[in-house]
Amino acid sequence: MAVTVEDIKKLKELTGIGLTDAKAALVEAEGDFDKALEALRKKGLTKAEKKADREALEGVIDSYVHGGRIGVLVEVNCETDFVARTEGFKDFAHQIALQVASMAPEFVSEDEIPAEELERVREEAKASDALQGKPADIAEKIVDGQVKKHFADKVLLSQAYIMDDSKTVGDFLKETIAKTGENIIIRRFKRIELGVND
């Protein structure tokens, strides 16, 4: 496939990289846009993982109120005040507030799930009739899959991103880290729904 100027521009807009890098990625993928995007996402994820250890104490608190019935506060941190003031970062924080309002997660990441809750769900999965007669290693994989599925909608980073369900909120976060060049952390959120007690 030929590399087109339109594809180069589109790839640049989606990933936040320079035109030269976008062209190089498309050439490497032999003009296959999806293959180039996937390769850049993987590189971005690698960069994002390297930044994960850096301290992030700057940022913003964003709010969103939906129809006077649902309110959300979200704290998103980055490394510098400079990035915290950019429109891209503020927009990211607002998108996270919209996600929380829409999808009502309970936890930011899997690390926040209480151990006793994880164990309770694991025990329920182990008692399932679907495991009857399965070898132990297969049964264990089935249990792991059921536990992951149970919590997928409850964990913000595991949820499908409402603006693009081809990726998770975690993928969206890693893409934003790759674009800004800084570690970004969704620190916490609070969702209040009229008439619903926590």
C-alpha positions, 0 to 999 in steps of 0.5 A: 500500500502507498503512504498518503499525506492524509494518512500521515496527517491523520496518524499525527493527529491521533497520536500527537507525534511529528509528521516525520515519525508518522510517515516513518511508522506508515512506511514501516507498516507498508502503508497499512494505517491500522498496523502503523497505529497499533505499532505506535500505540505499543511504543507509546505504552512502553514510553508511558510505562517508563514514566510511571515511576516519576512523581506527579503532584501537579494537576487539576480537579475537574467537575461535571454535573449532569442534569442536576442529578449526577455530580463528579469531582475528579483529581488528575495529576501530572508532573509540572504546572506547565502541563497542568495548564494546557488545554489537552491536559484539562480536556483529558481530566474533563473526559475522565469526569464524563466517564465517571458520570456515565459509567459509575466506576467504583475504583480507579485501578484494580489495586484499589479493590479490597482483598476480601472483595476479590476473594469473595468473587473468586470463591463464587467463581470457584463454586460455579458449575462451569468448572465441573470436570475441568483440569485444575490449571484450566479451572484456574484460568476460567476463575481468573477470567470470571474475576476480571470480567466481574470487576471490568466495569467497576474499575475505571482504567479497565472500562471501555472509553465512552468516546471510543470503545475500541480502547479502555480508559487505561489505553486513553491514559497511556496515549495522553502520557505519550502525548504530554511526555509526563507521568499522569495519574488519575488520583481519585474521583467522587461521584454523587447521584441524587437520592442514592446513598454510598 
